[in-house]
């Protein structure tokens, strides 16, 4: 892809990443945890109603 910034042209070839089915796990402050980065995203689910100084809003 050919791009330009402030009059200088350059080629940009974006890197493609293939997802792996690897689980990450470890211990943090004595608690064991696991994470699988290939699981579905949770964005938009579980919105919590919150209040800050009388203003109500939703947060993930």
Number of C-alpha atoms within 10 A of each C-alpha: 7 8 10 10 7 5 7 7 10 10 9 10 7 7 5 6 6 5 8 9 10 10 11 10 11 10 9 8 5 7 7 9 10 10 11 12 13 11 9 7 8 8 8 8 9 10 11 10 10 11 10 7 5 7 7 9 11 10 10 10
